[in-house]
Amino acid sequence: MCALIKKLLINNRNRQLTQRYLVVSLLSYSFVFSGLFFLIQILGLNESLSFFIVYGMNYLFLYTVQLKIIFKTNHSRVKLIRFIIFILTFYLLSNIIYNYALILGFNYFIATLITIIILFPCRIIISKHFVFK
């Protein structure tokens, strides 16, 4: 698995793309963590509802950023449809993983981190080879 990820993401041809993806992802996940903290700790909202809200808002901005900055391509209906399918799939998966981690007793920050670690490699590979190709 690690060799496949290295081949797909870290080889010379994909290094700059992976670096751009990492920077945008770090900004995106910073928004997720700070949004979760605000909604849960400050406003007192439920952890699952907060995750649902924050990830939904995050995914709204990602299409344009990934299209223009990461993959440097133009908008098309096909790409938008593939992105919507991608987002819905990963939105569902991330909510399942996050809520399962909460059920197992993990703190919401740790549950979010687990979700990110599991889905991150899949997201970049599918984005590159399916959504924005």
C-alpha positions in Angstrom: 0.0 0.0 0.0 2.8 2.5 1.0 4.7 1.7 -2.2 1.6 2.4 -4.3 1.0 5.7 -2.5 4.6 6.6 -3.0 4.5 5.8 -6.7 1.2 7.7 -7.3 2.0 10.8 -5.1 5.6 11.3 -4.5 7.4 10.5 -7.8 9.0 13.4 -9.6 6.1 14.0 -12.0 3.5 14.3 -9.1 5.7 16.0 -6.5 4.5 19.6 -7.1 0.9 18.5 -7.4 1.2 16.6 -4.1 2.8 19.6 -2.4 0.0 21.9 -3.6 -2.6 19.4 -2.4 -0.9 19.1 1.0 -0.9 22.9 1.5 -4.5 23.3 0.5 -5.4 20.3 2.7 -3.6 21.8 5.7 -5.5 25.0 5.3 -8.7 23.0 4.8 -8.1 20.9 7.9 -7.2 23.9 9.9 -10.6 25.3 9.1 -12.2 21.9 10.1 -10.4 21.8 13.4 -11.1 25.4 14.3 -14.7 25.1 13.1 -15.2 22.0 15.3 -13.7 23.7 18.3 -15.9 26.8 17.8 -19.1 24.9 17.3 -18.5 22.3 20.0 -16.6 24.1 22.7 -17.9 27.7 22.3 -21.4 27.2 21.0 -22.0 23.8 22.7 -23.3 22.0 19.6 -23.4 18.2 19.3 -20.2 16.7 18.0 -21.8 14.9 15.1 -23.9 17.9 14.0 -20.8 20.1 14.2 -18.7 17.7 12.0 -21.6 17.6 9.5 -21.8 21.4 9.3 -18.0 22.0 9.2 -17.2 19.4 6.6 -20.1 20.6 4.4 -18.8 24.1 4.5 -15.3 22.9 3.8 -16.3 20.9 0.7 -18.1 23.9 -0.8 -14.9 25.8 -1.2 -12.7 22.9 -2.2 -14.0 22.5 -5.8 -12.8 25.9 -7.0 -9.5 25.6 -5.0 -8.7 22.1 -6.3 -9.8 23.0 -9.8 -7.7 26.1 -10.2 -4.8 25.8 -7.7 -4.1 22.1 -7.3 -5.0 20.5 -10.7 -4.7 23.7 -12.8 -7.6 22.8 -15.0 -10.8 24.4 -16.3 -14.3 24.0 -15.1 -16.6 21.6 -17.0 -20.0 20.1 -16.2 -18.4 16.6 -16.2 -15.8 17.6 -13.6 -18.4 19.2 -11.5 -20.6 16.1 -11.6 -17.6 13.9 -10.8 -16.7 16.2 -7.9 -20.2 16.1 -6.5 -20.1 12.3 -6.6 -16.7 12.4 -5.0 -17.8 14.8 -2.3 -20.9 12.9 -1.5 -19.0 9.6 -1.3 -16.2 11.0 0.9 -18.7 13.1 3.0 -20.6 9.8 3.8 -17.3 7.9 4.5 -15.9 10.7 6.7 -19.1 10.9 8.7 -19.2 7.1 9.2 -15.5 6.9 10.2 -15.8 10.0 12.5 -19.0 8.8 14.2 -17.6 5.3 14.6 -14.5 6.7 16.3 -16.7 8.7 18.6 -18.6 5.5 19.5 -15.2 3.9 20.3 -14.7 6.7 22.8 -12.2 8.9 20.9 -12.2 12.6 21.5 -13.7 14.6 18.6 -10.3 16.0 17.6 -8.8 12.5 17.6 -11.8 11.1 15.7 -11.3 13.9 13.1 -7.5 13.1 12.8 -8.3 9.4 12.3 -10.8 10.3 9.6 -8.2 12.5 7.8 -5.4 9.9 8.0 -7.6 7.1 6.6 -9.2 9.1 3.8 -6.4 11.5 2.7 -4.4 9.2 0.4 -7.6 8.0 -1.3 -8.9 11.5 -1.8 -5.8 12.8 -3.7 -5.6 9.7 -5.8 -9.2 9.8 -6.8 -9.2 13.5 -7.3 -6.2 13.2 -9.7 -7.3 10.2 -11.6 -11.1 10.5 -11.7 -12.4 14.0 -10.7 -10.0 16.4 -12.4 -8.5 14.3 -15.1 
